[in-house]
Amino acid sequence: MLRDGRRSVAEISDALRFSAPTAFRRAFHRWTGRSPRDHRAQLGRRAPGERSASWPAEPTARPAREMGSMFG
């Protein structure tokens, strides 16, 4: 979702059912060590299809609201 620059972090947060955009930003930072904005900027500098080595296959923490089958 971050790869698609048409959606804001707030829209992504809502789509993933976080309680607030700040909860998504904090969780994303815990998982990757950087903000969603920084991650999106770095994606822009990658070759098409190249993945970030720091993005975990499974998140280490769940958001405030249950995410259902998205990560579980």
Buried (B, 14 or more C-beta within 10 A) or exposed (E): EBEEEEBEBBEBBBEBBBEBBEBBBBBBBEBBEBBBEEBBEBBEEEEEEEEEEEEEEEBEEEBEEEBEEEEE
